[in-house]
């Protein structure tokens, strides 16, 4: 029986970045805590995905008191 090869960490981050983008597109701006919950992935993986999207200039992260709010950048 053949098994699928394990997914690389970079591929997981990329897939999670897609899930983060989709969530923000559908839900609008979210705090980091709400985003992690909405995506349903481990917090560290979501943070890595946010770094990916930030590097591609696709998101904004703004301070709102004690929390950070993530939103898609307007293009």
PDB file of N, CA, C, O and CB in Angstrom:
ATOM      1  N   UNK A   1       0.837  -1.165   0.000  1.00  0.00           N
ATOM      2  CA  UNK A   1       0.000   0.000   0.000  1.00  0.00           C
ATOM      3  C   UNK A   1       0.893   1.243   0.000  1.00  0.00           C
ATOM      4  O   UNK A   1       1.761   1.376   0.862  1.00  0.00           O
ATOM      5  CB  UNK A   1      -0.958  -0.010   1.212  1.00  0.00           C
ATOM      6  N   UNK A   2       0.692   2.140  -0.942  1.00  0.00           N
ATOM      7  CA  UNK A   2       1.477   3.363  -1.036  1.00  0.00           C
ATOM      8  C   UNK A   2       0.908   4.417  -0.088  1.00  0.00           C
ATOM      9  O   UNK A   2      -0.306   4.540   0.076  1.00  0.00           O
ATOM     10  CB  UNK A   2       1.497   3.891  -2.489  1.00  0.00           C
ATOM     11  N   UNK A   3       1.800   5.158   0.519  1.00  0.00           N
ATOM     12  CA  UNK A   3       1.361   6.243   1.386  1.00  0.00           C
ATOM     13  C   UNK A   3       1.832   7.565   0.785  1.00  0.00           C
ATOM     14  O   UNK A   3       2.848   7.629   0.093  1.00  0.00           O
ATOM     15  CB  UNK A   3       1.905   6.061   2.839  1.00  0.00           C
ATOM     16  N   UNK A   4       1.081   8.593   1.063  1.00  0.00           N
ATOM     17  CA  UNK A   4       1.444   9.907   0.546  1.00  0.00           C
ATOM     18  C   UNK A   4       2.685  10.409   1.268  1.00  0.00           C
ATOM     19  O   UNK A   4       2.824  10.197   2.473  1.00  0.00           O
ATOM     20  CB  UNK A   4       0.275  10.908   0.704  1.00  0.00           C
ATOM     21  N   UNK A   5       3.575  11.063   0.561  1.00  0.00           N
ATOM     22  CA  UNK A   5       4.763  11.602   1.234  1.00  0.00           C
ATOM     23  C   UNK A   5       4.343  12.703   2.200  1.00  0.00           C
ATOM     24  O   UNK A   5       3.337  13.375   1.973  1.00  0.00           O
ATOM     25  CB  UNK A   5       5.792  12.146   0.199  1.00  0.00           C
ATOM     26  N   UNK A   6       5.101  12.894   3.270  1.00  0.00           N
ATOM     27  CA  UNK A   6       4.740  13.941   4.234  1.00  0.00           C
ATOM     28  C   UNK A   6       4.811  15.322   3.577  1.00  0.00           C
ATOM     29  O   UNK A   6       5.652  15.576   2.715  1.00  0.00           O
ATOM     30  CB  UNK A   6       5.672  13.888   5.470  1.00  0.00           C
ATOM     31  N   UNK A   7       3.919  16.192   4.001  1.00  0.00           N
ATOM     32  CA  UNK A   7       3.882  17.551   3.476  1.00  0.00           C
ATOM     33  C   UNK A   7       5.005  18.348   4.146  1.00  0.00           C
ATOM     34  O   UNK A   7       5.164  18.303   5.366  1.00  0.00           O
ATOM     35  CB  UNK A   7       2.481  18.220   3.722  1.00  0.00           C
ATOM     36  N   UNK A   8       5.774  19.072   3.344  1.00  0.00           N
ATOM     37  CA  UNK A   8       6.880  19.855   3.908  1.00  0.00           C
ATOM     38  C   UNK A   8       6.335  20.992   4.764  1.00  0.00           C
ATOM     39  O   UNK A   8       5.193  21.419   4.597  1.00  0.00           O
ATOM     40  CB  UNK A   8       7.785  20.417   2.784  1.00  0.00           C
ATOM     41  N   UNK A   9       7.154  21.468   5.667  1.00  0.00           N
ATOM     42  CA  UNK A   9       6.752  22.566   6.554  1.00  0.00           C
ATOM     43  C   UNK A   9       6.450  23.819   5.736  1.00  0.00           C
ATOM     44  O   UNK A   9       5.504  24.547   6.038  1.00  0.00           O
ATOM     45  CB  UNK A   9       7.859  22.860   7.600  1.00  0.00           C
ATOM     46  N   UNK A  10       7.250  24.072   4.705  1.00  0.00           N
ATOM     47  CA  UNK A  10       7.020  25.240   3.863  1.00  0.00           C
ATOM     48  C   UNK A  10       5.668  25.119   3.162  1.00  0.00           C
ATOM     49  O   UNK A  10       4.945  26.108   3.043  1.00  0.00           O
ATOM     50  CB  UNK A  10       8.157  25.400   2.827  1.00  0.00           C
ATOM     51  N   UNK A  11       5.323  23.929   2.701  1.00  0.00           N
ATOM     52  CA  UNK A  11       4.015  23.722   2.058  1.00  0.00           C
ATOM     53  C   UNK A  11       2.889  23.949   3.059  1.00  0.00           C
ATOM     54  O   UNK A  11       1.861  24.529   2.708  1.00  0.00           O
ATOM     55  CB  UNK A  11       3.917  22.298   1.462  1.00  0.00           C
ATOM     56  N   UNK A  12       3.067  23.500   4.301  1.00  0.00           N
ATOM     57  CA  UNK A  12       2.049  23.721   5.336  1.00  0.00           C
ATOM     58  C   UNK A  12       1.854  25.210   5.595  1.00  0.00           C
ATOM     59  O   UNK A  12       0.725  25.678   5.742  1.00  0.00           O
ATOM     60  CB  UNK A  12       2.441  23.007   6.643  1.00  0.00           C
ATOM     61  N   UNK A  13       2.955  25.948   5.648  1.00  0.00           N
ATOM     62  CA  UNK A  13       2.869  27.389   5.879  1.00  0.00           C
ATOM     63  C   UNK A  13       2.141  28.062   4.711  1.00  0.00           C
ATOM     64  O   UNK A  13       1.297  28.935   4.918  1.00  0.00           O
ATOM     65  CB  UNK A  13       4.284  28.001   6.065  1.00  0.00           C
ATOM     66  N   UNK A  14       2.471  27.653   3.494  1.00  0.00           N
ATOM     67  CA  UNK A  14       1.816  28.209   2.316  1.00  0.00           C
ATOM     68  C   UNK A  14       0.329  27.913   2.289  1.00  0.00           C
ATOM     69  O   UNK A  14      -0.477  28.786   1.968  1.00  0.00           O
ATOM     70  CB  UNK A  14       2.459  27.674   1.067  1.00  0.00           C
ATOM     71  N   UNK A  15      -0.037  26.684   2.626  1.00  0.00           N
ATOM     72  CA  UNK A  15      -1.460  26.316   2.674  1.00  0.00           C
ATOM     73  C   UNK A  15      -2.188  27.110   3.753  1.00  0.00           C
ATOM     74  O   UNK A  15      -3.321  27.549   3.552  1.00  0.00           O
ATOM     75  CB  UNK A  15      -1.621  24.802   2.933  1.00  0.00           C
ATOM     76  N   UNK A  16      -1.539  27.291   4.886  1.00  0.00           N
ATOM     77  CA  UNK A  16      -2.141  28.060   5.971  1.00  0.00           C
ATOM     78  C   UNK A  16      -2.253  29.533   5.583  1.00  0.00           C
ATOM     79  O   UNK A  16      -3.222  30.197   5.951  1.00  0.00           O
ATOM     80  CB  UNK A  16      -1.317  27.906   7.263  1.00  0.00           C
ATOM     81  N   UNK A  17      -1.281  30.043   4.851  1.00  0.00           N
ATOM     82  CA  UNK A  17      -1.357  31.426   4.365  1.00  0.00           C
ATOM     83  C   UNK A  17      -2.596  31.595   3.483  1.00  0.00           C
ATOM     84  O   UNK A  17      -3.283  32.614   3.561  1.00  0.00           O
ATOM     85  CB  UNK A  17      -0.067  31.808   3.574  1.00  0.00           C
ATOM     86  N   UNK A  18      -2.874  30.610   2.658  1.00  0.00           N
ATOM     87  CA  UNK A  18      -4.081  30.649   1.834  1.00  0.00           C
ATOM     88  C   UNK A  18      -5.337  30.639   2.683  1.00  0.00           C
ATOM     89  O   UNK A  18      -6.291  31.361   2.393  1.00  0.00           O
ATOM     90  CB  UNK A  18      -4.102  29.476   0.870  1.00  0.00           C
ATOM     91  N   UNK A  19      -5.345  29.826   3.732  1.00  0.00           N
ATOM     92  CA  UNK A  19      -6.502  29.771   4.631  1.00  0.00           C
ATOM     93  C   UNK A  19      -6.675  31.092   5.376  1.00  0.00           C
ATOM     94  O   UNK A  19      -7.802  31.546   5.573  1.00  0.00           O
ATOM     95  CB  UNK A  19      -6.351  28.614   5.635  1.00  0.00           C
ATOM     96  N   UNK A  20      -5.568  31.713   5.793  1.00  0.00           N
ATOM     97  CA  UNK A  20      -5.633  33.007   6.470  1.00  0.00           C
ATOM     98  C   UNK A  20      -6.194  34.053   5.519  1.00  0.00           C
ATOM     99  O   UNK A  20      -7.081  34.820   5.894  1.00  0.00           O
ATOM    100  CB  UNK A  20      -4.236  33.433   6.985  1.00  0.00           C
ATOM    101  N   UNK A  21      -5.686  34.092   4.290  1.00  0.00           N
ATOM    102  CA  UNK A  21      -6.158  35.078   3.309  1.00  0.00           C
ATOM    103  C   UNK A  21      -7.660  34.909   3.065  1.00  0.00           C
ATOM    104  O   UNK A  21      -8.408  35.887   3.050  1.00  0.00           O
ATOM    105  CB  UNK A  21      -5.378  34.937   1.974  1.00  0.00           C
ATOM    106  N   UNK A  22      -8.089  33.667   2.875  1.00  0.00           N
ATOM    107  CA  UNK A  22      -9.509  33.394   2.631  1.00  0.00           C
ATOM    108  C   UNK A  22     -10.364  33.825   3.813  1.00  0.00           C
ATOM    109  O   UNK A  22     -11.424  34.424   3.630  1.00  0.00           O
ATOM    110  CB  UNK A  22      -9.727  31.907   2.346  1.00  0.00           C
ATOM    111  N   UNK A  23      -9.915  33.527   5.007  1.00  0.00           N
ATOM    112  CA  UNK A  23     -10.655  33.907   6.216  1.00  0.00           C
ATOM    113  C   UNK A  23     -10.794  35.419   6.314  1.00  0.00           C
ATOM    114  O   UNK A  23     -11.882  35.924   6.591  1.00  0.00           O
ATOM    115  CB  UNK A  23      -9.957  33.361   7.472  1.00  0.00           C
ATOM    116  N   UNK A  24      -9.697  36.148   6.088  1.00  0.00           N
ATOM    117  CA  UNK A  24      -9.756  37.602   6.153  1.00  0.00           C
ATOM    118  C   UNK A  24     -10.622  38.173   5.031  1.00  0.00           C
ATOM    119  O   UNK A  24     -11.309  39.175   5.227  1.00  0.00           O
ATOM    120  CB  UNK A  24      -8.350  38.190   6.083  1.00  0.00           C
ATOM    121  N   UNK A  25     -10.593  37.554   3.882  1.00  0.00           N
ATOM    122  CA  UNK A  25     -11.415  37.999   2.759  1.00  0.00           C
ATOM    123  C   UNK A  25     -12.903  37.833   3.077  1.00  0.00           C
ATOM    124  O   UNK A  25     -13.715  38.692   2.735  1.00  0.00           O
ATOM    125  CB  UNK A  25     -11.051  37.217   1.483  1.00  0.00           C
ATOM    126  N   UNK A  26     -13.249  36.734   3.727  1.00  0.00           N
ATOM    127  CA  UNK A  26     -14.646  36.445   4.048  1.00  0.00           C
ATOM    128  C   UNK A  26     -15.131  37.153   5.304  1.00  0.00           C
ATOM    129  O   UNK A  26     -16.277  37.598   5.360  1.00  0.00           O
ATOM    130  CB  UNK A  26     -14.833  34.966   4.208  1.00  0.00           C
ATOM    131  N   UNK A  27     -14.273  37.260   6.311  1.00  0.00           N
ATOM    132  CA  UNK A  27     -14.691  37.781   7.618  1.00  0.00           C
ATOM    133  C   UNK A  27     -14.328  39.246   7.839  1.00  0.00           C
ATOM    134  O   UNK A  27     -14.929  39.902   8.690  1.00  0.00           O
ATOM    135  CB  UNK A  27     -14.075  36.955   8.707  1.00  0.00           C
ATOM    136  N   UNK A  28     -13.369  39.767   7.100  1.00  0.00           N
ATOM    137  CA  UNK A  28     -12.878  41.118   7.342  1.00  0.00           C
ATOM    138  C   UNK A  28     -11.797  41.102   8.415  1.00  0.00           C
ATOM    139  O   UNK A  28     -11.343  40.031   8.818  1.00  0.00           O
ATOM    140  CB  UNK A  28     -14.029  42.049   7.755  1.00  0.00           C
ATOM    141  N   UNK A  29     -11.381  42.276   8.883  1.00  0.00           N
ATOM    142  CA  UNK A  29     -10.311  42.357   9.881  1.00  0.00           C
ATOM    143  C   UNK A  29     -10.636  41.566  11.143  1.00  0.00           C
ATOM    144  O   UNK A  29     -11.772  41.562  11.617  1.00  0.00           O
ATOM    145  CB  UNK A  29     -10.046  43.806  10.245  1.00  0.00           C
ATOM    146  N   UNK A  30      -9.617  40.896  11.675  1.00  0.00           N
ATOM    147  CA  UNK A  30      -9.767  40.097  12.888  1.00  0.00           C
ATOM    148  C   UNK A  30      -8.562  40.300  13.792  1.00  0.00           C
ATOM    149  O   UNK A  30      -7.457  40.571  13.323  1.00  0.00           O
ATOM    150  CB  UNK A  30      -9.940  38.602  12.546  1.00  0.00           C
ATOM    151  N   UNK A  31      -8.789  40.167  15.093  1.00  0.00           N
ATOM    152  CA  UNK A  31      -7.649  40.137  16.005  1.00  0.00           C
ATOM    153  C   UNK A  31      -6.888  38.846  15.752  1.00  0.00           C
ATOM    154  O   UNK A  31      -7.426  37.898  15.180  1.00  0.00           O
ATOM    155  CB  UNK A  31      -8.103  40.245  17.505  1.00  0.00           C
ATOM    156  N   UNK A  32      -5.642  38.818  16.180  1.00  0.00           N
ATOM    157  CA  UNK A  32      -4.841  37.612  15.979  1.00  0.00           C
ATOM    158  C   UNK A  32      -5.490  36.414  16.653  1.00  0.00           C
ATOM    159  O   UNK A  32      -5.519  35.322  16.085  1.00  0.00           O
ATOM    160  CB  UNK A  32      -3.421  37.813  16.514  1.00  0.00           C
ATOM    161  N   UNK A  33      -6.015  36.609  17.868  1.00  0.00           N
ATOM    162  CA  UNK A  33      -6.627  35.496  18.590  1.00  0.00           C
ATOM    163  C   UNK A  33      -7.839  34.954  17.835  1.00  0.00           C
ATOM    164  O   UNK A  33      -8.004  33.740  17.722  1.00  0.00           O
ATOM    165  CB  UNK A  33      -7.037  35.937  20.002  1.00  0.00           C
ATOM    166  N   UNK A  34      -8.681  35.837  17.322  1.00  0.00           N
ATOM    167  CA  UNK A  34      -9.856  35.388  16.572  1.00  0.00           C
ATOM    168  C   UNK A  34      -9.461  34.751  15.243  1.00  0.00           C
ATOM    169  O   UNK A  34     -10.110  33.813  14.781  1.00  0.00           O
ATOM    170  CB  UNK A  34     -10.807  36.560  16.325  1.00  0.00           C
ATOM    171  N   UNK A  35      -8.396  35.265  14.633  1.00  0.00           N
ATOM    172  CA  UNK A  35      -7.922  34.697  13.374  1.00  0.00           C
ATOM    173  C   UNK A  35      -7.413  33.279  13.571  1.00  0.00           C
ATOM    174  O   UNK A  35      -7.729  32.389  12.781  1.00  0.00           O
ATOM    175  CB  UNK A  35      -6.822  35.569  12.774  1.00  0.00           C
ATOM    176  N   UNK A  36      -6.635  33.063  14.609  1.00  0.00           N
ATOM    177  CA  UNK A  36      -6.117  31.718  14.902  1.00  0.00           C
ATOM    178  C   UNK A  36      -7.285  30.756  15.103  1.00  0.00           C
ATOM    179  O   UNK A  36      -7.275  29.641  14.581  1.00  0.00           O
ATOM    180  CB  UNK A  36      -5.198  31.734  16.165  1.00  0.00           C
ATOM    181  N   UNK A  37      -8.280  31.186  15.854  1.00  0.00           N
ATOM    182  CA  UNK A  37      -9.448  30.334  16.111  1.00  0.00           C
ATOM    183  C   UNK A  37     -10.215  30.059  14.815  1.00  0.00           C
ATOM    184  O   UNK A  37     -10.627  28.926  14.568  1.00  0.00           O
ATOM    185  CB  UNK A  37     -10.383  30.995  17.152  1.00  0.00           C
ATOM    186  N   UNK A  38     -10.406  31.091  13.987  1.00  0.00           N
ATOM    187  CA  UNK A  38     -11.165  30.935  12.746  1.00  0.00           C
ATOM    188  C   UNK A  38     -10.453  30.020  11.751  1.00  0.00           C
ATOM    189  O   UNK A  38     -11.099  29.236  11.055  1.00  0.00           O
ATOM    190  CB  UNK A  38     -11.411  32.297  12.110  1.00  0.00           C
ATOM    191  N   UNK A  39      -9.141  30.116  11.682  1.00  0.00           N
ATOM    192  CA  UNK A  39      -8.371  29.282  10.744  1.00  0.00           C
ATOM    193  C   UNK A  39      -8.315  27.838  11.229  1.00  0.00           C
ATOM    194  O   UNK A  39      -8.337  26.905  10.426  1.00  0.00           O
ATOM    195  CB  UNK A  39      -6.940  29.839  10.570  1.00  0.00           C
ATOM    196  N   UNK A  40      -8.241  27.659  12.547  1.00  0.00           N
ATOM    197  CA  UNK A  40      -8.235  26.308  13.104  1.00  0.00           C
ATOM    198  C   UNK A  40      -6.904  25.589  12.976  1.00  0.00           C
ATOM    199  O   UNK A  40      -6.853  24.359  12.958  1.00  0.00           O
ATOM    200  CB  UNK A  40      -9.285  25.497  12.444  1.00  0.00           C
ATOM    201  N   UNK A  41      -5.830  26.356  12.888  1.00  0.00           N
ATOM    202  CA  UNK A  41      -4.486  25.785  12.817  1.00  0.00           C
ATOM    203  C   UNK A  41      -3.723  26.186  14.075  1.00  0.00           C
ATOM    204  O   UNK A  41      -4.127  27.119  14.769  1.00  0.00           O
ATOM    205  CB  UNK A  41      -3.733  26.259  11.528  1.00  0.00           C
ATOM    206  N   UNK A  42      -2.625  25.493  14.376  1.00  0.00           N
ATOM    207  CA  UNK A  42      -1.825  25.892  15.544  1.00  0.00           C
ATOM    208  C   UNK A  42      -1.342  27.340  15.418  1.00  0.00           C
ATOM    209  O   UNK A  42      -1.025  27.809  14.325  1.00  0.00           O
ATOM    210  CB  UNK A  42      -0.618  24.948  15.714  1.00  0.00           C
ATOM    211  N   UNK A  43      -1.292  28.029  16.543  1.00  0.00           N
ATOM    212  CA  UNK A  43      -0.917  29.445  16.563  1.00  0.00           C
ATOM    213  C   UNK A  43       0.420  29.700  15.868  1.00  0.00           C
ATOM    214  O   UNK A  43       0.536  30.653  15.096  1.00  0.00           O
ATOM    215  CB  UNK A  43      -0.851  29.943  17.997  1.00  0.00           C
ATOM    216  N   UNK A  44       1.424  28.874  16.125  1.00  0.00           N
ATOM    217  CA  UNK A  44       2.733  29.126  15.505  1.00  0.00           C
ATOM    218  C   UNK A  44       2.664  29.016  13.986  1.00  0.00           C
ATOM    219  O   UNK A  44       3.350  29.756  13.281  1.00  0.00           O
ATOM    220  CB  UNK A  44       3.776  28.144  16.048  1.00  0.00           C
ATOM    221  N   UNK A  45       1.853  28.110  13.481  1.00  0.00           N
ATOM    222  CA  UNK A  45       1.697  27.957  12.040  1.00  0.00           C
ATOM    223  C   UNK A  45       0.974  29.170  11.441  1.00  0.00           C
ATOM    224  O   UNK A  45       1.336  29.634  10.360  1.00  0.00           O
ATOM    225  CB  UNK A  45       0.927  26.660  11.719  1.00  0.00           C
ATOM    226  N   UNK A  46      -0.036  29.679  12.132  1.00  0.00           N
ATOM    227  CA  UNK A  46      -0.738  30.877  11.670  1.00  0.00           C
ATOM    228  C   UNK A  46       0.212  32.074  11.678  1.00  0.00           C
ATOM    229  O   UNK A  46       0.181  32.887  10.755  1.00  0.00           O
ATOM    230  CB  UNK A  46      -1.978  31.163  12.555  1.00  0.00           C
ATOM    231  N   UNK A  47       1.048  32.194  12.695  1.00  0.00           N
ATOM    232  CA  UNK A  47       1.998  33.303  12.758  1.00  0.00           C
ATOM    233  C   UNK A  47       3.000  33.225  11.603  1.00  0.00           C
ATOM    234  O   UNK A  47       3.358  34.249  11.021  1.00  0.00           O
ATOM    235  CB  UNK A  47       2.740  33.299  14.110  1.00  0.00           C
ATOM    236  N   UNK A  48       3.446  32.026  11.276  1.00  0.00           N
ATOM    237  CA  UNK A  48       4.354  31.865  10.136  1.00  0.00           C
ATOM    238  C   UNK A  48       3.647  32.234   8.835  1.00  0.00           C
ATOM    239  O   UNK A  48       4.250  32.840   7.950  1.00  0.00           O
ATOM    240  CB  UNK A  48       4.885  30.415  10.064  1.00  0.00           C
ATOM    241  N   UNK A  49       2.383  31.872   8.720  1.00  0.00           N
ATOM    242  CA  UNK A  49       1.596  32.220   7.536  1.00  0.00           C
ATOM    243  C   UNK A  49       1.413  33.736   7.445  1.00  0.00           C
ATOM    244  O   UNK A  49       1.454  34.298   6.351  1.00  0.00           O
ATOM    245  CB  UNK A  49       0.221  31.514   7.571  1.00  0.00           C
ATOM    246  N   UNK A  50       1.214  34.397   8.582  1.00  0.00           N
ATOM    247  CA  UNK A  50       1.099  35.853   8.588  1.00  0.00           C
ATOM    248  C   UNK A  50       2.406  36.496   8.117  1.00  0.00           C
ATOM    249  O   UNK A  50       2.385  37.492   7.393  1.00  0.00           O
ATOM    250  CB  UNK A  50       0.730  36.360   9.997  1.00  0.00           C
ATOM    251  N   UNK A  51       3.525  35.932   8.522  1.00  0.00           N
ATOM    252  CA  UNK A  51       4.819  36.423   8.040  1.00  0.00           C
ATOM    253  C   UNK A  51       4.942  36.285   6.534  1.00  0.00           C
ATOM    254  O   UNK A  51       5.440  37.184   5.856  1.00  0.00           O
ATOM    255  CB  UNK A  51       5.956  35.674   8.720  1.00  0.00           C
ATOM    256  N   UNK A  52       4.489  35.163   6.019  1.00  0.00           N
ATOM    257  CA  UNK A  52       4.495  34.915   4.567  1.00  0.00           C
ATOM    258  C   UNK A  52       3.679  35.996   3.858  1.00  0.00           C
ATOM    259  O   UNK A  52       4.148  36.615   2.902  1.00  0.00           O
ATOM    260  CB  UNK A  52       3.921  33.496   4.240  1.00  0.00           C
ATOM    261  N   UNK A  53       2.445  36.217   4.343  1.00  0.00           N
ATOM    262  CA  UNK A  53       1.563  37.201   3.717  1.00  0.00           C
ATOM    263  C   UNK A  53       2.086  38.625   3.888  1.00  0.00           C
ATOM    264  O   UNK A  53       1.938  39.449   2.985  1.00  0.00           O
ATOM    265  CB  UNK A  53       0.161  37.093   4.300  1.00  0.00           C
ATOM    266  N   UNK A  54       2.691  38.921   5.025  1.00  0.00           N
ATOM    267  CA  UNK A  54       3.261  40.248   5.253  1.00  0.00           C
ATOM    268  C   UNK A  54       4.421  40.490   4.292  1.00  0.00           C
ATOM    269  O   UNK A  54       4.564  41.583   3.744  1.00  0.00           O
ATOM    270  CB  UNK A  54       3.732  40.399   6.720  1.00  0.00           C
ATOM    271  N   UNK A  55       5.236  39.479   4.094  1.00  0.00           N
ATOM    272  CA  UNK A  55       6.371  39.601   3.167  1.00  0.00           C
ATOM    273  C   UNK A  55       5.886  39.853   1.742  1.00  0.00           C
ATOM    274  O   UNK A  55       6.548  40.550   0.973  1.00  0.00           O
ATOM    275  CB  UNK A  55       7.242  38.330   3.210  1.00  0.00           C
ATOM    276  N   UNK A  56       4.750  39.296   1.396  1.00  0.00           N
ATOM    277  CA  UNK A  56       4.162  39.508   0.071  1.00  0.00           C
ATOM    278  C   UNK A  56       3.319  40.791   0.015  1.00  0.00           C
ATOM    279  O   UNK A  56       2.703  41.087  -1.008  1.00  0.00           O
ATOM    280  CB  UNK A  56       3.300  38.304  -0.315  1.00  0.00           C
ATOM    281  N   UNK A  57       3.296  41.553   1.124  1.00  0.00           N
ATOM    282  CA  UNK A  57       2.573  42.827   1.217  1.00  0.00           C
ATOM    283  C   UNK A  57       1.071  42.654   0.985  1.00  0.00           C
ATOM    284  O   UNK A  57       0.431  43.494   0.352  1.00  0.00           O
ATOM    285  CB  UNK A  57       3.137  43.824   0.206  1.00  0.00           C
ATOM    286  N   UNK A  58       0.516  41.553   1.504  1.00  0.00           N
ATOM    287  CA  UNK A  58      -0.910  41.268   1.311  1.00  0.00           C
ATOM    288  C   UNK A  58      -1.755  41.570   2.538  1.00  0.00           C
ATOM    289  O   UNK A  58      -2.983  41.569   2.452  1.00  0.00           O
ATOM    290  CB  UNK A  58      -1.094  39.829   0.929  1.00  0.00           C
ATOM    291  N   UNK A  59      -1.117  41.831   3.689  1.00  0.00           N
ATOM    292  CA  UNK A  59      -1.864  42.107   4.916  1.00  0.00           C
ATOM    293  C   UNK A  59      -1.309  43.336   5.617  1.00  0.00           C
ATOM    294  O   UNK A  59      -0.179  43.762   5.378  1.00  0.00           O
ATOM    295  CB  UNK A  59      -1.823  40.897   5.859  1.00  0.00           C
ATOM    296  N   UNK A  60      -2.140  43.889   6.487  1.00  0.00           N
ATOM    297  CA  UNK A  60      -1.728  44.939   7.414  1.00  0.00           C
ATOM    298  C   UNK A  60      -1.955  44.409   8.817  1.00  0.00           C
ATOM    299  O   UNK A  60      -2.924  43.695   9.074  1.00  0.00           O
ATOM    300  CB  UNK A  60      -2.516  46.282   7.170  1.00  0.00           C
ATOM    301  N   UNK A  61      -1.058  44.762   9.719  1.00  0.00           N
ATOM    302  CA  UNK A  61      -1.209  44.391  11.125  1.00  0.00           C
ATOM    303  C   UNK A  61      -1.143  45.690  11.919  1.00  0.00           C
ATOM    304  O   UNK A  61      -0.107  46.354  11.955  1.00  0.00           O
ATOM    305  CB  UNK A  61      -0.093  43.354  11.594  1.00  0.00           C
ATOM    306  N   UNK A  62      -2.258  46.047  12.553  1.00  0.00           N
ATOM    307  CA  UNK A  62      -2.355  47.307  13.279  1.00  0.00           C
ATOM    308  C   UNK A  62      -2.576  47.044  14.762  1.00  0.00           C
ATOM    309  O   UNK A  62      -3.248  46.085  15.144  1.00  0.00           O
ATOM    310  CB  UNK A  62      -3.490  48.174  12.711  1.00  0.00           C
ATOM    311  N   UNK A  63      -1.997  47.917  15.599  1.00  0.00           N
ATOM    312  CA  UNK A  63      -2.186  47.843  17.042  1.00  0.00           C
ATOM    313  C   UNK A  63      -3.546  48.435  17.393  1.00  0.00           C
ATOM    314  O   UNK A  63      -3.917  49.496  16.893  1.00  0.00           O
ATOM    315  CB  UNK A  63      -1.046  48.585  17.796  1.00  0.00           C
ATOM    316  N   UNK A  64      -4.282  47.746  18.252  1.00  0.00           N
ATOM    317  CA  UNK A  64      -5.570  48.243  18.739  1.00  0.00           C
ATOM    318  C   UNK A  64      -5.599  47.999  20.243  1.00  0.00           C
ATOM    319  O   UNK A  64      -6.122  46.992  20.719  1.00  0.00           O
ATOM    320  CB  UNK A  64      -6.790  47.537  18.011  1.00  0.00           C
ATOM    321  N   UNK A  65      -5.027  48.940  20.969  1.00  0.00           N
ATOM    322  CA  UNK A  65      -4.910  48.737  22.410  1.00  0.00           C
ATOM    323  C   UNK A  65      -3.907  47.638  22.700  1.00  0.00           C
ATOM    324  O   UNK A  65      -2.741  47.732  22.316  1.00  0.00           O
ATOM    325  CB  UNK A  65      -6.275  48.393  23.029  1.00  0.00           C
ATOM    326  N   UNK A  66      -4.363  46.599  23.375  1.00  0.00           N
ATOM    327  CA  UNK A  66      -3.481  45.485  23.714  1.00  0.00           C
ATOM    328  C   UNK A  66      -3.469  44.389  22.663  1.00  0.00           C
ATOM    329  O   UNK A  66      -2.704  43.433  22.791  1.00  0.00           O
ATOM    330  CB  UNK A  66      -3.885  44.902  25.029  1.00  0.00           C
ATOM    331  N   UNK A  67      -4.288  44.497  21.637  1.00  0.00           N
ATOM    332  CA  UNK A  67      -4.354  43.444  20.625  1.00  0.00           C
ATOM    333  C   UNK A  67      -3.879  43.968  19.277  1.00  0.00           C
ATOM    334  O   UNK A  67      -3.746  45.173  19.067  1.00  0.00           O
ATOM    335  CB  UNK A  67      -5.785  42.896  20.508  1.00  0.00           C
ATOM    336  N   UNK A  68      -3.631  43.043  18.384  1.00  0.00           N
ATOM    337  CA  UNK A  68      -3.248  43.370  17.017  1.00  0.00           C
ATOM    338  C   UNK A  68      -4.367  42.915  16.094  1.00  0.00           C
ATOM    339  O   UNK A  68      -4.896  41.814  16.242  1.00  0.00           O
ATOM    340  CB  UNK A  68      -1.887  42.706  16.628  1.00  0.00           C
ATOM    341  N   UNK A  69      -4.722  43.768  15.143  1.00  0.00           N
ATOM    342  CA  UNK A  69      -5.785  43.468  14.197  1.00  0.00           C
ATOM    343  C   UNK A  69      -5.154  43.256  12.824  1.00  0.00           C
ATOM    344  O   UNK A  69      -4.371  44.078  12.348  1.00  0.00           O
ATOM    345  CB  UNK A  69      -6.853  44.609  14.160  1.00  0.00           C
ATOM    346  N   UNK A  70      -5.514  42.136  12.201  1.00  0.00           N
ATOM    347  CA  UNK A  70      -4.972  41.785  10.904  1.00  0.00           C
ATOM    348  C   UNK A  70      -6.053  42.025   9.858  1.00  0.00           C
ATOM    349  O   UNK A  70      -7.212  41.663  10.057  1.00  0.00           O
ATOM    350  CB  UNK A  70      -4.474  40.309  10.878  1.00  0.00           C
ATOM    351  N   UNK A  71      -5.669  42.633   8.750  1.00  0.00           N
ATOM    352  CA  UNK A  71      -6.611  42.868   7.656  1.00  0.00           C
ATOM    353  C   UNK A  71      -5.876  42.731   6.326  1.00  0.00           C
ATOM    354  O   UNK A  71      -4.650  42.823   6.259  1.00  0.00           O
ATOM    355  CB  UNK A  71      -7.274  44.274   7.780  1.00  0.00           C
ATOM    356  N   UNK A  72      -6.652  42.511   5.279  1.00  0.00           N
ATOM    357  CA  UNK A  72      -6.070  42.463   3.934  1.00  0.00           C
ATOM    358  C   UNK A  72      -5.757  43.889   3.499  1.00  0.00           C
ATOM    359  O   UNK A  72      -6.491  44.823   3.822  1.00  0.00           O
ATOM    360  CB  UNK A  72      -7.037  41.763   2.914  1.00  0.00           C
ATOM    361  N   UNK A  73      -4.672  44.043   2.772  1.00  0.00           N
ATOM    362  CA  UNK A  73      -4.309  45.355   2.234  1.00  0.00           C
ATOM    363  C   UNK A  73      -5.188  45.665   1.037  1.00  0.00           C
ATOM    364  O   UNK A  73      -5.510  44.784   0.239  1.00  0.00           O
ATOM    365  CB  UNK A  73      -2.809  45.405   1.839  1.00  0.00           C
ATOM    366  N   UNK A  74      -5.566  46.916   0.925  1.00  0.00           N
ATOM    367  CA  UNK A  74      -6.317  47.360  -0.264  1.00  0.00           C
ATOM    368  C   UNK A  74      -5.336  47.563  -1.396  1.00  0.00           C
ATOM    369  O   UNK A  74      -4.275  48.164  -1.222  1.00  0.00           O
ATOM    370  CB  UNK A  74      -7.122  48.678   0.015  1.00  0.00           C
ATOM    371  N   UNK A  75      -5.699  47.064  -2.534  1.00  0.00           N
ATOM    372  CA  UNK A  75      -4.823  47.221  -3.700  1.00  0.00           C
ATOM    373  C   UNK A  75      -5.556  47.891  -4.794  1.00  0.00           C
ATOM    374  O   UNK A  75      -4.994  48.117  -5.865  1.00  0.00           O
ATOM    375  CB  UNK A  75      -4.284  45.891  -4.179  1.00  0.00           C
TER     376      UNK A  75
END
